[in-house]
Amino acid sequence: MKAMVLSRISSFRDTKTPLEMVDLPDPIPGDGEILIRVSTCGVCHTELDEIEGRTPPPRFPVVPGHEIVGRVAGAGKGATRFQMGDRVGVGWIHSACGKCPYCLSGNRKCL
């Protein structure tokens, strides 16, 4: 898969192109996960903070972006909510416990 990758902290004063397009192995969805063929990925101020080091990512390299729209391209064991080809969106989630009534109903409003 092609991805834009951040390999290091950099200032936009020093470089106008802090991301590099690279070929990465296609990910394999784990149990309960789906694989999404990304059509569009939003990059917002959070990524700018990562690039310039105000909130550095926990490790490098990192593929920035967390607001995604695409289609289901694969599924791991037990991932039955979505079908192949379904159009899906992924929004930023601060946290989710996976155990409370909100999480178990698919609402994901847990803090």
C-alpha positions in Angstrom: 0.0 0.0 0.0 1.1 3.6 -0.5 1.2 5.8 2.5 2.5 9.2 3.5 4.9 8.7 6.4 6.4 11.0 9.0 9.9 9.8 9.9 11.0 12.6 12.2 10.0 15.9 13.8 10.5 18.8 11.5 9.6 22.5 11.3 7.7 23.9 8.4 10.2 26.7 8.4 12.9 24.1 7.5 10.9 21.9 5.0 7.6 22.3 3.1 7.4 18.5 2.7 7.8 16.7 6.0 6.0 13.6 4.8 7.3 11.0 2.4 5.3 8.7 0.2 6.4 5.1 0.7 5.2 1.6 -0.2 4.3 -0.4 2.9 3.2 -4.0 3.3 -0.6 -4.4 3.2 -1.8 -4.7 6.8 -3.6 -7.9 7.9 -6.7 -7.4 10.1 -6.5 -9.0 13.5 -9.4 -10.7 15.4 -12.4 -8.4 15.5 -10.8 -5.9 13.1 -11.5 -4.8 9.5 -9.2 -3.7 6.8 -10.2 -0.5 5.1 -9.1 0.5 1.6 -8.8 4.3 2.3 -10.4 6.6 -0.3 -9.9 9.8 1.7 -8.0 10.7 4.9 -8.3 14.0 6.6 -5.2 15.6 8.1 -5.9 18.2 10.7 -4.2 20.3 13.3 -3.4 17.2 15.4 -1.0 16.0 12.6 0.6 19.4 12.4 1.3 19.2 16.1 2.9 15.7 15.6 5.0 16.9 12.6 6.4 19.9 14.5 6.8 18.0 17.8 4.3 19.7 20.1 2.6 16.4 20.6 5.2 13.9 19.1 4.0 10.5 18.2 5.1 7.6 20.5 7.3 6.2 17.7 8.6 6.7 14.2 7.8 6.2 11.4 4.1 7.0 11.7 1.3 7.3 9.1 -0.6 10.4 10.1 -4.3 10.9 9.7 -7.3 9.8 11.7 -10.4 10.9 9.9 -10.9 8.2 7.2 -13.5 7.2 4.6 -13.1 4.0 2.6 -14.5 0.6 1.8 -14.1 -2.7 3.7 -11.4 -4.7 2.0 -10.9 -7.5 4.5 -11.9 -8.8 7.9 -10.3 -10.7 10.8 -11.9 -13.5 12.7 -15.1 -12.4 14.4 -15.4 -9.1 12.6 -19.0 -9.5 11.4 -20.5 -6.0 11.7 -19.4 -4.9 8.2 -19.5 -6.7 4.8 -16.8 -6.6 2.1 -17.3 -3.4 0.1 -19.3 -1.6 2.7 -18.5 2.1 2.8 -17.2 3.1 6.2 -15.9 6.1 8.1 -13.5 6.3 11.0 -13.5 9.3 13.3 -11.2 10.3 16.1 -12.1 8.6 19.4 -10.4 9.8 22.5 -11.0 6.6 24.3 -13.4 3.7 24.6 -13.4 0.9 27.3 -15.1 -1.7 25.1 -17.1 -3.0 28.1 -19.7 -0.4 29.1 -23.3 -0.2 27.7 -22.3 2.6 25.3 -19.4 0.6 23.9 -21.3 -2.7 23.8 -24.2 -1.1 21.9 -21.7 0.3 19.3 -22.3 3.9 20.5 -18.7 4.5 21.5 -19.5 7.5 23.7 -17.6 6.2 26.7 -14.8 8.3 28.2 
